[in-house]
Amino acid sequence: MLDERWRAATPAEKAARVDAMFRDCTTMALTGIRLQHPDATPAEVRYQLALRRYGREVADLFKRGGTASVTSPFDLVGSTGRAEIGRHE
């Protein structure tokens, strides 16, 4: 039944469902981080979320230098569409 509804959904409906799932997962991750680190500042919570999602190398880019040059993981993707992690130091 779920497969039938998914196949019948429009691309916009599918995108909305995926977006809702992503937001729900983010809410759960943030809740877990706040439970594990009750005294964490908002910046520390963002770092922990980035650490869980993208790994230490990317999370450290957000932590260093106030993220002036890296505000989103998409900033790490060059024109080739591949990650250029080592180039943002």
Protein Blocks (a to p, Z undefined) as FASTA:
>chain_A
ZZmmmmmpcfklmmmmmmmmmmmmmmmmmmmmmmmmmmbcfklmmmmmmmmmnojklmmm
mmggolmmmmbfklmpcfkopacfklmZZ
